Amino acid sequence: MTPTRLTLATRRSALALAQARAFARDLVAHWPGLAIEELHVVTTGDKVTTVPLAEIGGKGLFTKEIEEALDRGDAHFAVHSFKDVPAEVSPKFAIACVPRRADPRDVLVTRSGAGLQALSAGARIGTSSLRRAMQLALARPDLAVVPLRGNVDTRLRKLDTGELDAIVLASAGLARLGLSARATEALDPTLVVPAPGQGALAIECRAGDEATRAALAPLSDPDTEIAVACERGVMQAVGGSCTLPFGAYAFREGGSLRLHAILAGPPGAPPRRVARTMAWPLSPAQARETGKEAGNALVTA
């Protein structure tokens, strides 16, 4: 029997609420008559905004308190940005649904309207992502990468007030906030490789809550589920977190899966890259193993 009322747990940032509410609308459209309530959770990642994530624990900082709310039974399911979810999910919980992915690319937002290659030498570009900083340094070693945290509005404000010349954001985040017009340039995801799961959502519930899992499952997108599983396999192999600069991007091209991944090399050495093309995996489990193989190749290169 489909539940008639569900409680959704989410962070309370504008972006988290936008993506949670968009998913809730789709869920109600699929199950007419379903009522959804919101539980807003303040996570450690929300509380500490002046320190780079790599210095305070990395991935899990935006999900820990939400999972605690699920575990207590305060909510039936949670909506996460998949790139915030650690490589290993506790057996207490299940990713019950992976909706169709939004644009996975990073975008550059500049005050001048200049693209990445046209920015002046020494231009200040803001990001707190080690992954983005590593790849920006490869593309434009003459730029000054400046640490930048905070929500999307905060980051855009620092750009608009002249504190920075450019910032890098996720295309999906801007779109969900109705701010896609702010993007100056979308960065090629095979060159500036996104974070695993970027642009995708992870809908999580308690592992034993079969009624909720059944209600969520119809909104899952099989292609997104397989692509993200492959990327997260890379993450698992390299021990990925916010403390390690790496990216992984998988996508479907006809009957094939294409994967691009990058990992920071030892000090003084260039980053390592792998590119793979293979038959489209038959299941997320197979995709994850494919990603792990590529991740192991990155580590041992």
Stockholm file with secondary structure:
# STOCKHOLM 1.0

chainA/1-301         MTPTRLTLATRRSALALAQARAFARDLVAHWPGLAIEELHVVTTGDKVTTVPLAEIGGKGLFTKEIEEALDRGDAHFAVHSFKDVPAEVSPKFAIACVPRRADPRDVLVTRSGAGLQALSAGARIGTSSLRRAMQLALARPDLAVVPLRGNVDTRLRKLDTGELDAIVLASAGLARLGLSARATEALDPTLVVPAPGQGALAIECRAGDEATRAALAPLSDPDTEIAVACERGVMQAVGGSCTLPFGAYAFREGGSLRLHAILAGPPGAPPRRVARTMAWPLSPAQARETGKEAGNALVTA
#=GR chainA/1-301 SS CCCSEEEEEEECSHHHHHHHHHHHHHHHHHSTTCEEEEEEECCHHHHCCSSCGGGTTCTTTTTHHHHHHHHHTSCSEEEEEGGGSCSSCCTTEEEEECCCCCCCCEEEEESSCCCGGGSCTTCEEECCCHHHHHHHHHHCTTSEEECCCSCHHHHHHHHHTTSCSEEEEEHHHHHHTTCGGGCSEECCTTTSCCCTTTTCEEEEEETTCHHHHHHHGGGCCHHHHHHHHHHHHHHHHHTCSTTSCEEEEEEEETTEEEEEEEECCSTTSCCEEEEEEEECCSSHHHHHHHHHHHHHHHHHC
#=GC SS_cons         CCCSEEEEEEECSHHHHHHHHHHHHHHHHHSTTCEEEEEEECCHHHHCCSSCGGGTTCTTTTTHHHHHHHHHTSCSEEEEEGGGSCSSCCTTEEEEECCCCCCCCEEEEESSCCCGGGSCTTCEEECCCHHHHHHHHHHCTTSEEECCCSCHHHHHHHHHTTSCSEEEEEHHHHHHTTCGGGCSEECCTTTSCCCTTTTCEEEEEETTCHHHHHHHGGGCCHHHHHHHHHHHHHHHHHTCSTTSCEEEEEEEETTEEEEEEEECCSTTSCCEEEEEEEECCSSHHHHHHHHHHHHHHHHHC
//
